[in-house]
Amino acid sequence: MARTIGKTTRTKRRGGLGRRLLQLLALLALIALVYAAWFWFEMRTWRPEETLYPEQGAVIATGTPGVRFETLKATGASFVYLELAPAGFPPDPGFRERLKAARASGLKVGVLQPFNPCLRADPQSARFTRIVARDPELLPAGLALTQLPDRCEPSVSGAAVTSEVLTLVNQMETHSGRPVILKLGQAFETRFRLADALDRDLWLVRDRFRPGYAQRPWLLWSANGQLVSEAANEPVEWVVVQK
């Protein structure tokens, strides 16, 4: 009888611990959900303080329609980078019109070339040189190194990716006459370590919190990738300049 009572007590105790553990896990899940909802809502309008970063601007993704550049400037942007359609995809027919409108608004304008690790450098530089004129009034071109080669067919080695990046950088700089800015995604930098291999200004990406993954100072920081702005029908990527 005593053994039976002891066994029942232990079973109840384990059952109680199991229920408390489930309750704790449910509470933690609820807290995580509330935090994610708060963070999403906060990031819709959050920008770094202008006292810390007086020079701020935006990236307009390829294919973004209806951008009101005068409004973008009025809301605090002093510059804008216009993204090209990646090589391997059809050109963006609205790019030149956006470039013209951005310059007419008085914003400083640059061009951002996405790197496609599945392609050689030549067709990518051809896209850049065909669409972007050599113009000293443009900001230094950016090269976005964010896409990993994991889905390339046929597969591409890490050495080949690094080699094509170096070639593309040289080709873009030969055309523009100025050093490019390397927009390094964290995963790309972790794998290829180009911040040390290429002595160029860096453009890092991290929502809300200052990035430090390149292990050396950066020039540009994409601080909010989904800023809701009255200047565009779709969220824009907000960028600040290191003083």
Rosetta silent file (secondary structure, phi, psi, omega in degrees, C-alpha in Angstrom):
SEQUENCE: MARTIGKTTRTKRRGGLGRRLLQLLALLALIALVYAAWFWFEMRTWRPEETLYPEQGAVIATGTPGVRFETLKATGASFVYLELAPAGFPPDPGFRERLKAARASGLKVGVLQPFNPCLRADPQSARFTRIVARDPELLPAGLALTQLPDRCEPSVSGAAVTSEVLTLVNQMETHSGRPVILKLGQAFETRFRLADALDRDLWLVRDRFRPGYAQRPWLLWSANGQLVSEAANEPVEWVVVQK
SCORE:     score description
SCORE:     0.000 S_00000001
   1 L     0.000  -45.778  179.849    0.000    0.000    0.000 S_00000001
   2 H   -61.669  -40.076  178.658    2.794    2.453    0.945 S_00000001
   3 H   -63.314  -37.992 -179.749    4.597    1.710   -2.321 S_00000001
   4 H   -65.576  -43.497  179.392    1.405    2.404   -4.250 S_00000001
   5 H   -63.900  -42.127  179.003    0.847    5.718   -2.478 S_00000001
   6 H   -62.345  -41.882  179.324    4.483    6.758   -3.091 S_00000001
   7 H   -64.248  -42.060  179.263    4.225    5.887   -6.749 S_00000001
   8 H   -63.309  -40.870  179.767    0.992    7.864   -7.098 S_00000001
   9 H   -63.117  -44.071  179.482    2.568   10.883   -5.382 S_00000001
  10 H   -64.362  -37.926  179.361    5.581   10.820   -7.688 S_00000001
  11 H   -63.680  -43.632  178.307    3.308   10.516  -10.724 S_00000001
  12 H   -63.301  -40.011  179.833    1.266   13.519   -9.598 S_00000001
  13 H   -62.762  -44.774  178.321    4.450   15.482   -8.942 S_00000001
  14 H   -63.702  -38.388  177.613    5.775   14.721  -12.426 S_00000001
  15 H   -63.345  -39.825  178.220    2.402   15.630  -13.893 S_00000001
  16 H   -66.059  -41.756  177.309    2.454   18.951  -12.048 S_00000001
  17 H   -62.585  -40.446  179.148    5.969   19.716  -13.229 S_00000001
  18 H   -62.737  -41.574  178.875    4.972   18.874  -16.793 S_00000001
  19 H   -65.723  -41.406  178.811    1.993   21.231  -16.654 S_00000001
  20 H   -65.290  -36.534  177.753    4.123   24.044  -15.219 S_00000001
  21 H   -65.393  -42.328  177.648    6.718   23.504  -17.920 S_00000001
  22 H   -63.754  -39.432  178.272    4.039   23.684  -20.601 S_00000001
  23 H   -64.652  -40.848  178.739    2.646   26.845  -19.015 S_00000001
  24 H   -64.357  -44.282  178.546    6.123   28.393  -18.930 S_00000001
  25 H   -62.578  -39.718  177.937    6.741   27.498  -22.582 S_00000001
  26 H   -63.892  -40.060  178.326    3.362   28.951  -23.536 S_00000001
  27 H   -64.438  -44.276  178.973    4.193   32.163  -21.651 S_00000001
  28 H   -62.684  -39.564  178.276    7.574   32.450  -23.368 S_00000001
  29 H   -64.066  -39.831  178.482    5.937   31.888  -26.755 S_00000001
  30 H   -64.937  -43.177  178.049    3.393   34.619  -25.991 S_00000001
  31 H   -60.933  -43.959  179.404    6.149   37.033  -24.935 S_00000001
  32 H   -62.391  -39.696  179.560    8.069   36.287  -28.139 S_00000001
  33 H   -66.090  -43.725  178.586    4.933   36.865  -30.210 S_00000001
  34 H   -63.099  -43.077  178.987    4.171   40.167  -28.486 S_00000001
  35 H   -62.825  -43.602  179.654    7.783   41.312  -28.942 S_00000001
  36 H   -61.738  -40.637  178.894    7.760   40.367  -32.635 S_00000001
  37 H   -65.981  -42.979  177.894    4.515   42.296  -33.149 S_00000001
  38 H   -62.415  -45.799 -178.040    5.907   45.320  -31.298 S_00000001
  39 H   -61.459  -43.274  179.112    9.174   45.189  -33.249 S_00000001
  40 H   -60.850  -45.627 -178.881    7.316   44.949  -36.573 S_00000001
  41 H   -66.226  -43.170 -179.611    5.115   47.927  -35.698 S_00000001
  42 H   -62.553  -41.568 -175.522    8.034   49.967  -34.358 S_00000001
  43 H   -72.879  -12.591  177.587   10.186   49.323  -37.416 S_00000001
  44 L   -61.929  -31.386 -175.202    7.496   50.627  -39.768 S_00000001
  45 L  -126.006   -1.365 -173.721    8.479   54.192  -38.853 S_00000001
  46 L   -74.957  135.784  171.881   11.790   53.930  -36.965 S_00000001
  47 L  -138.018  149.794  176.013   14.840   55.843  -38.190 S_00000001
  48 L   -61.169  151.572 -178.907   18.158   56.566  -36.453 S_00000001
  49 L   -61.022  134.686  179.067   18.393   59.925  -34.722 S_00000001
  50 L   -67.996  -23.901  176.861   19.468   62.736  -37.026 S_00000001
  51 L   -66.227  -30.656  177.878   21.661   64.139  -34.264 S_00000001
  52 L   -87.584  -34.727 -177.185   23.755   60.965  -34.533 S_00000001
  53 L  -133.078   83.420 -176.394   23.421   60.537  -38.300 S_00000001
  54 L   -63.376  -30.310 -177.188   22.708   63.894  -39.969 S_00000001
  55 L  -101.042  115.274 -176.932   23.011   62.455  -43.490 S_00000001
  56 E  -133.753  156.052 -177.897   20.270   59.947  -44.278 S_00000001
  57 E  -161.937 -162.497 -173.366   18.755   58.511  -47.423 S_00000001
  58 E  -144.239  159.342  169.031   17.011   55.563  -49.027 S_00000001
  59 E  -109.335  130.652  175.666   17.373   52.661  -51.433 S_00000001
  60 E  -105.781  115.121 -176.617   14.654   52.300  -54.046 S_00000001
  61 L   -67.015  151.726  178.025   14.380   48.686  -55.131 S_00000001
  62 L   -58.257  139.166  178.817   14.197   47.821  -58.798 S_00000001
  63 L    83.266   -0.749 -179.567   10.669   47.864  -60.128 S_00000001
  64 L   -70.496  120.589 -177.536    9.313   50.113  -57.353 S_00000001
  65 L   -91.631  159.948  167.143    6.523   52.229  -58.890 S_00000001
  66 L    61.456   36.670  178.441    5.273   55.685  -58.010 S_00000001
  67 L   -78.835  131.561  178.928    8.152   57.021  -55.922 S_00000001
  68 L  -103.943   93.963 -171.567    7.691   60.677  -54.975 S_00000001
  69 H   -68.471  -32.573  176.774   11.276   61.851  -54.658 S_00000001
  70 H   -62.552  -39.962  177.563   10.377   65.399  -53.609 S_00000001
  71 H   -67.216  -39.488  177.610    8.436   63.930  -50.683 S_00000001
  72 H   -58.527  -42.596  178.501   11.348   61.636  -49.865 S_00000001
  73 H   -66.741  -40.799 -178.827   13.605   64.666  -49.651 S_00000001
  74 H   -65.850  -26.202 -179.397   11.087   66.597  -47.546 S_00000001
  75 L   -89.893    5.550  171.761   10.917   63.746  -45.023 S_00000001
  76 L   121.841   -0.322  178.766   14.661   63.830  -44.375 S_00000001
  77 L   -83.248  139.279  173.151   16.503   62.109  -47.213 S_00000001
  78 L  -111.726  -12.091  179.200   19.515   63.835  -48.729 S_00000001
  79 E  -149.420  164.657  177.202   20.439   61.012  -51.106 S_00000001
  80 E  -146.912  140.879  171.411   18.963   57.965  -52.784 S_00000001
  81 E  -108.683  129.732  178.628   20.390   54.816  -54.321 S_00000001
  82 E  -101.604  125.297 -177.765   18.459   53.280  -57.207 S_00000001
  83 E   -83.333  133.477  172.021   18.790   49.527  -57.572 S_00000001
  84 L   -79.432  154.097  169.230   19.385   48.006  -60.994 S_00000001
  85 L   -67.362  136.668 -178.253   17.628   44.814  -62.018 S_00000001
  86 L   -62.351  147.349  172.450   20.127   41.961  -61.512 S_00000001
  87 L   -59.154  143.035 -174.858   21.904   40.542  -64.545 S_00000001
  88 L    97.661  -10.632  175.529   20.099   37.420  -65.688 S_00000001
  89 L  -120.947  158.901  179.392   16.729   39.151  -65.321 S_00000001
  90 L   -60.101  145.120  176.659   15.008   41.564  -67.751 S_00000001
  91 L   -60.359  153.813  178.068   16.103   45.206  -67.394 S_00000001
  92 L   -82.180  111.955 -176.265   13.845   47.478  -65.364 S_00000001
  93 L   -67.284  -18.662 -178.796   12.018   49.695  -67.917 S_00000001
  94 L   -94.316    3.456 -174.009   11.314   52.344  -65.289 S_00000001
  95 H   -63.482  -50.233 -175.864   14.904   52.804  -64.111 S_00000001
  96 H   -63.188  -34.991  177.961   15.862   55.736  -66.323 S_00000001
  97 H   -68.129  -39.252  176.722   12.651   57.578  -65.486 S_00000001
  98 H   -66.142  -39.873  178.060   13.289   57.118  -61.768 S_00000001
  99 H   -60.499  -44.836  179.468   16.871   58.297  -62.221 S_00000001
 100 H   -63.286  -44.353 -178.548   15.658   61.431  -64.003 S_00000001
 101 H   -67.200  -39.737 -179.854   13.001   62.135  -61.360 S_00000001
 102 H   -63.493  -42.901 -179.574   15.407   61.570  -58.466 S_00000001
 103 H   -68.679  -36.252  179.448   17.939   63.986  -59.884 S_00000001
 104 H   -66.288  -25.127 -178.472   15.251   66.586  -60.618 S_00000001
 105 L   -76.333  -12.987 -177.902   14.184   66.489  -56.958 S_00000001
 106 L    94.161   -0.082  175.328   17.600   67.714  -55.813 S_00000001
 107 L   -73.775  147.069  167.952   18.595   64.473  -54.109 S_00000001
 108 E   -73.927  139.390 -170.121   22.099   63.134  -54.543 S_00000001
 109 E  -126.482  137.180  172.498   21.759   59.935  -56.545 S_00000001
 110 E  -132.296  170.901 -178.660   23.747   56.714  -56.776 S_00000001
 111 E  -120.696  137.242 -179.987   23.218   53.334  -58.417 S_00000001
 112 E  -112.531  118.032 -179.858   23.246   49.972  -56.658 S_00000001
 113 E   -98.541  115.927  175.681   24.286   46.922  -58.716 S_00000001
 114 E   -74.297  137.282  177.278   23.174   43.555  -57.227 S_00000001
 115 L   -90.781  129.917  176.014   25.775   40.799  -57.568 S_00000001
 116 L  -104.726  108.523 -175.140   24.542   37.468  -58.912 S_00000001
 117 L   -69.643  -11.251 -179.320   26.972   34.756  -57.735 S_00000001
 118 L   -85.977   -7.513 -177.082   25.662   32.325  -60.348 S_00000001
 119 L  -115.976  155.509  172.397   26.902   34.490  -63.237 S_00000001
 120 L   -69.306  166.335 -177.852   30.305   35.567  -64.465 S_00000001
 121 H   -69.314  -33.822 -172.706   31.316   39.189  -63.953 S_00000001
 122 H   -57.007  -51.292  179.230   31.167   40.147  -67.659 S_00000001
 123 H   -66.238  -24.719  178.927   27.368   40.090  -68.156 S_00000001
 124 H   -76.044  -41.150  176.762   26.922   41.880  -64.849 S_00000001
 125 H   -70.118  -30.631  177.022   29.321   44.675  -65.706 S_00000001
 126 H   -63.384  -40.321  175.860   27.718   44.875  -69.161 S_00000001
 127 H   -60.242  -43.863 -178.751   24.362   45.565  -67.483 S_00000001
 128 H   -65.817  -49.678 -175.410   25.958   48.305  -65.395 S_00000001
 129 H   -70.513  -27.534 -179.918   27.900   50.009  -68.186 S_00000001
 130 H   -73.529  -31.997 -173.382   24.974   49.854  -70.627 S_00000001
 131 H  -101.480  -32.860 -174.348   22.528   51.571  -68.273 S_00000001
 132 L  -103.236  116.748  178.648   24.666   53.806  -66.037 S_00000001
 133 L   -73.393  153.394  173.660   26.491   56.662  -67.714 S_00000001
 134 L   -75.947  107.939 -171.232   29.905   57.755  -66.507 S_00000001
 135 L  -140.165  115.596 -177.656   28.837   60.852  -64.610 S_00000001
 136 L   -65.531  -15.373  179.787   30.911   62.597  -61.906 S_00000001
 137 L   -82.383  -14.118  175.498   27.724   63.946  -60.316 S_00000001
 138 L   -74.193  149.131  171.806   26.540   60.466  -59.400 S_00000001
 139 L   -66.832  159.097  175.249   27.433   59.072  -55.994 S_00000001
 140 L   -54.018  136.778 -178.871   29.952   56.204  -55.956 S_00000001
 141 L   -65.875  147.731  174.472   28.244   53.063  -57.223 S_00000001
 142 E  -104.807  144.753  174.725   27.297   50.376  -54.740 S_00000001
 143 E  -116.925  112.653 -175.985   27.788   46.650  -55.297 S_00000001
 144 E   -85.340  112.856 -179.597   25.284   44.595  -53.296 S_00000001
 145 E  -109.298   83.777 -176.090   26.862   41.357  -52.091 S_00000001
 146 L  -128.798  -28.484 -176.388   23.972   39.634  -50.381 S_00000001
 147 L   -83.220  125.526  178.006   22.931   36.637  -52.506 S_00000001
 148 L   -84.939  156.282 -176.184   24.705   33.384  -51.636 S_00000001
 149 H   -86.228   18.343 -172.379   25.612   30.828  -54.337 S_00000001
 150 H   -63.442  -27.466 -176.369   23.791   27.946  -52.641 S_00000001
 151 H  -106.524   13.621 -179.203   21.189   27.569  -55.404 S_00000001
 152 L   -70.986  138.698  174.241   23.448   28.058  -58.400 S_00000001
 153 L  -129.773  116.966   -3.634   23.205   25.465  -61.176 S_00000001
 154 L   -68.686  167.307 -177.859   25.837   24.329  -61.891 S_00000001
 155 L   -64.229  154.237 -176.766   27.349   24.846  -58.462 S_00000001
 156 L  -124.224  133.067 -179.665   29.916   27.596  -57.972 S_00000001
 157 L   -76.998  159.492  176.774   32.935   27.370  -55.683 S_00000001
 158 H   -61.960  -38.356  178.209   33.748   29.988  -53.095 S_00000001
 159 H   -62.732  -37.978  179.779   37.002   30.807  -54.886 S_00000001
 160 H   -67.776  -39.574  178.187   35.079   31.420  -58.106 S_00000001
 161 H   -61.195  -48.525 -179.716   32.637   33.757  -56.352 S_00000001
 162 H   -60.617  -41.973  179.624   35.471   35.791  -54.856 S_00000001
 163 H   -61.960  -43.093 -179.052   37.255   35.959  -58.204 S_00000001
 164 H   -69.937  -33.515  175.270   34.141   37.201  -60.021 S_00000001
 165 H   -62.289  -47.037 -179.956   33.506   39.813  -57.337 S_00000001
 166 H   -60.677  -41.971  179.143   37.044   41.172  -57.766 S_00000001
 167 H   -64.198  -45.124 -179.333   36.640   41.234  -61.534 S_00000001
 168 H   -64.042  -41.022  177.086   33.275   42.989  -61.349 S_00000001
 169 H   -57.660  -46.962 -179.550   34.626   45.588  -58.918 S_00000001
 170 H   -63.211  -40.702 -178.835   37.472   46.390  -61.329 S_00000001
 171 H   -67.601  -42.042  178.445   35.113   46.581  -64.307 S_00000001
 172 H   -65.536  -39.520 -179.272   32.644   48.873  -62.539 S_00000001
 173 H   -71.264  -34.389  175.982   35.429   51.147  -61.321 S_00000001
 174 H   -62.314  -40.449 -179.740   36.993   51.330  -64.771 S_00000001
 175 H   -72.199  -46.518 -174.014   33.661   52.487  -66.162 S_00000001
 176 H   -83.601  -23.214 -178.315   32.679   54.913  -63.406 S_00000001
 177 L    78.680   13.145 -178.197   36.159   56.206  -62.619 S_00000001
 178 L  -142.725  152.059  176.386   35.526   55.886  -58.856 S_00000001
 179 L   -63.093  142.485  176.673   35.872   53.188  -56.178 S_00000001
 180 L   -82.685  162.888  172.750   32.695   51.230  -55.535 S_00000001
 181 E  -103.661  131.841 -178.399   31.077   50.827  -52.121 S_00000001
 182 E   -91.968  112.156  174.528   30.635   47.225  -50.998 S_00000001
 183 E   -89.341  100.702 -172.201   27.178   46.522  -49.608 S_00000001
 184 E  -101.554  115.870  169.325   27.954   43.389  -47.626 S_00000001
 185 L   -70.558  153.555 -175.548   25.220   41.204  -46.206 S_00000001
 186 H   -63.791  -43.539 -178.967   26.184   39.478  -42.971 S_00000001
 187 H   -64.755  -39.221  179.634   25.869   35.923  -44.333 S_00000001
 188 H   -65.302  -44.596 -179.494   27.907   36.826  -47.420 S_00000001
 189 H   -66.501  -38.918  178.748   30.641   38.455  -45.340 S_00000001
 190 H   -60.214  -38.123 -177.159   30.737   35.539  -42.890 S_00000001
 191 H   -81.651  -40.083 -169.370   31.350   33.120  -45.738 S_00000001
 192 H  -110.037  -14.542  174.467   33.697   35.088  -48.013 S_00000001
 193 L    53.042   51.529 -177.212   35.409   37.655  -45.731 S_00000001
 194 H   -84.073  -16.477  178.965   35.599   40.345  -48.387 S_00000001
 195 H   -60.621  -35.553  177.775   35.814   43.251  -45.940 S_00000001
 196 H   -84.115  -31.148 -175.711   39.461   42.338  -45.361 S_00000001
 197 H   -76.221  -28.302 -176.821   40.175   41.271  -48.944 S_00000001
 198 L  -121.307  121.013  179.730   38.938   44.491  -50.564 S_00000001
 199 L   -85.665   77.070  178.858   39.969   47.905  -49.283 S_00000001
 200 L  -133.210  158.687  174.641   36.733   49.703  -50.148 S_00000001
 201 L   -59.840  144.750 -175.768   34.158   51.644  -48.176 S_00000001
 202 E  -108.375  147.306  176.028   31.632   49.328  -46.561 S_00000001
 203 E  -128.022  110.249 -175.697   27.854   49.402  -46.498 S_00000001
 204 E  -106.755  163.646 -171.544   26.448   47.095  -43.831 S_00000001
 205 E  -131.015  121.316  172.025   22.920   45.887  -43.165 S_00000001
 206 L  -166.334  120.988  179.842   21.143   45.362  -39.841 S_00000001
 207 L   -65.460  129.491  170.871   17.690   46.480  -38.780 S_00000001
 208 L    73.742  -42.531 -173.122   17.621   48.782  -35.767 S_00000001
 209 L  -108.877  140.154 -178.569   21.008   47.870  -34.246 S_00000001
 210 L   -57.258  133.496 -179.361   24.424   49.073  -35.359 S_00000001
 211 L   -84.410  148.187  177.653   26.236   46.384  -37.369 S_00000001
 212 L  -140.359   13.955 -171.550   29.703   45.179  -36.468 S_00000001
 213 L   -75.425  -11.571  179.688   30.142   41.974  -38.428 S_00000001
 214 L   -86.568  -10.192  177.263   32.730   43.361  -40.864 S_00000001
 215 L    64.465   16.326  169.836   35.257   43.954  -38.068 S_00000001
 216 L  -153.153  163.657 -173.829   36.180   47.360  -39.448 S_00000001
 217 L   -60.462  148.725  177.914   34.424   50.743  -39.733 S_00000001
 218 L  -112.348  160.624  176.511   31.597   51.174  -42.219 S_00000001
 219 L   -98.315  -45.711 -177.941   30.473   54.185  -44.231 S_00000001
 220 E  -117.689  148.064  178.402   26.795   53.328  -44.858 S_00000001
 221 E  -135.299  118.071  170.496   24.306   51.447  -42.709 S_00000001
 222 E   -79.681  101.208 -169.926   20.960   50.121  -43.897 S_00000001
 223 E   -92.501  -19.843  179.140   19.205   50.621  -40.580 S_00000001
 224 E  -149.579  112.138 -177.072   15.626   49.797  -41.576 S_00000001
 225 E   -82.570   -6.175 -176.264   14.797   47.592  -44.536 S_00000001
 226 E  -140.311   53.221  179.393   11.043   48.213  -44.406 S_00000001
 227 E   -76.557  123.955  175.885   10.427   51.885  -43.608 S_00000001
 228 L   -82.426  123.317 -175.409    6.875   52.928  -44.398 S_00000001
 229 L  -135.154  144.422  175.882    7.016   56.338  -46.034 S_00000001
 230 L   -69.920   -5.865 -179.863    4.490   58.637  -47.646 S_00000001
 231 L   -82.283  -10.241 -177.075    7.038   59.023  -50.432 S_00000001
 232 L  -149.820  153.348  179.141    6.338   55.559  -51.854 S_00000001
 233 L   -77.368  -16.296  178.833    3.538   53.044  -52.111 S_00000001
 234 L  -122.005  154.588  177.544    5.865   50.305  -50.866 S_00000001
 235 L   -58.278  149.180  179.409    8.292   50.298  -47.905 S_00000001
 236 E  -116.351  161.627  176.811   11.770   51.633  -48.636 S_00000001
 237 E   -91.565  123.481 -175.401   15.176   50.720  -47.249 S_00000001
 238 E   -99.429  133.641 -171.401   16.499   53.515  -45.016 S_00000001
 239 E  -128.076  142.148  175.261   20.236   54.225  -44.969 S_00000001
 240 E  -125.253  160.071 -178.487   22.443   56.476  -42.856 S_00000001
 241 E  -107.425  134.403  175.871   25.993   57.729  -43.260 S_00000001
 242 L   -70.745  130.594  179.399   28.666   57.352  -40.605 S_00000001
 243 L   -71.177    0.000    0.000   29.977   60.761  -39.524 S_00000001
